[in-house]
C-alpha cells in the first residue's frame, strides 16, 4: 500500500516516479507521455492496472500506459506482487496495481498546486503542471471535482507533451450504504520520438499521438445485515487514439500514415461479502463488452476493421482462521470468452503467525493473460486460434516486526508461463501470433521500513533469475524462381530479455524543525539484455545481444509548511545527472530511449478547509 502521505512526499510529476521506487517493480519509459510497468519479471501485458477497481489495460496491446494517470488525483495505490486472476481474471498474470482516486470529504476542502521544472540550463521552465481539487459535503451528499493541466517541452527531440483531465463525483450516503456516480474526461497530445539514432537525433522526429478518454461509473454499496454486504459497480469507457506516422520512402519523399482507433467498453461487477468473527466468504460475478473500430490509412493501402467481444466471470474467495495463529486463504475463478473458451484460476495460501513478531506465508496459484484484439483480429495476420498464456505462481514469505516501528519482509518466488504469444512466420509466409514460448522467473525480494515521529526510512530490493525459451529463426531463404520458402526455427533458452538483474530502492523522509521536511530517494537497477536477429549472413540468421548498463538515480527535495495551509517545495530529479535508459530501441545499433538528465523543480501547494 502506498498512501497519500507517501505520494505527496515523493513530489512526483507522474506515477512512474512513485512505482519505480518500490522493490520488485520495473518501469519502462519511452518518452514523456508513454511508459509501462513490470512486476517481478512479468512484463506490462501481464500486469493488470485498475482505477478504482475497473481495468484500464488496452484491448489492442494488453498493456496500460501508466503515464496517463495524473498523480495528484490519487489517494492511495494498492499493489499485489503475484498472480491475482482468482479475483480479477484477465491480465493479472504477474500482479495488480489498483489506483484509488480521492473521494469523500468530511469537511469542505480546496486544494491547489502548481509546479514548474527545468531540464536544461538554457530554458528556465520546460515543464508546467497545475492542479485543483474541490470537495464539499452537503448533508448526505458529498461532491468532489478536480482538474489538471500539464505541458512540457520535453527533454529531447519530439518529447513535448500537453494534457488535461477533469473528474467529478457525487456520493449519497444511505443509512446502510452509499451510491456514487463518477465521471471524467482526459486528453493528451504528445510526440512519439522512438529511440535515439547514432547521430543524436530522434528515430521518429515527427510521429504524434492524440488520446481522448471519456469514462463514467456508478458504484452501489449496501449493508444487508451485520454480516452481509453487497457491492455493485457499473462502468463505461470510450477511448479515441489517433496516431500520425512519418517516415522516409524509397524515393526519399516523406510518407505520412494515419491510424485511428475507437474503443468502447462497458462492464459490470457485483459481489457479496459475508463475514463472521473468524472467517470471510466472498462471491462475485462480472462481465464486460468491448468493441474496436479501427482505420489505417497507409501509403500502400487502406484498411479498416470492426470487431467486438465479451467476457463473463464468476469467482469466490475465502479467508478462514483455522487456529489462533493460522489463516487459510483460498479462491477460484471461472472466466468465459467466446473466442477461445474458458479458464480456471485457482489460488491457495496459508498465513501462520509463529510468534507475536514473526509470520510465515505460503501461496500458490494459476493465472492467465488472454490474446489481445490485435493478436486475434488484425487483418490478414491475426490468429483466431490463439489460446491464453497460462502461468503458475509460487511464493514463500517471512515477515517480522522486531519493534513497534520497524518491519522486515523476505520473499522467495517463482513464476512459470507457458504458451507465450509471439509473432513468427506461419505456413503462408506471413508473420502472425502463435502460442510458442515459455518463461520462468525465480527471485528473492526484501522490504524493510523504520519509522518514528521524525523520520521514515524504507529500503527494498529484488534479485531476478529469469529464463526465456523462445522460437528463433536461424535460416530464412526464399527462392523467387521456384517460388519456394524455407524457414528453420529452433527453440533457444536464454536469459530473459528486458528484465534487469536486480533492483534496489532507498527512501528517507526526515522532519526537521520549523516545519521543514527533507525527502531523498535512490533507485538502482542492474543490467538487462535484449536480442536482435542479424540478417547480415543471409540466409543464415544470427542473434546478437545488446545490453543496457546498470544505473542509479537520486532524487532530493526540501519542503516547508506554512500555517498548515501553504507548502513550498524545491528539489531535483536525477540529482547526479546520470545518463541511462530503461527501454531498448528498435535495433542493435541505435541508442535506445535515453532518460532525462538532471531536472530542477519548484512546487507550491495550498489546502484550504473553511
Helices and strands as residue ranges (DSSP letters): H 4-10, H 15-19, E 25-31, E 34-39, G 44-46, E 47-51, E 54-55, G 66-68, G 71-73, E 74-80, H 85-88, E 95-101, E 109-118, E 127-138, E 141-152, E 161-174, E 177-191, E 208-223, E 228-248, E 254-275, E 279-297, E 302-321, E 326-337, E 341-355, E 358-369, H 373-377, E 389-400, E 406-425, E 431-451, E 455-479, E 484-495, E 502-512, E 516-525, E 528-534, E 542-548, E 551-562, E 566-573, E 599-608
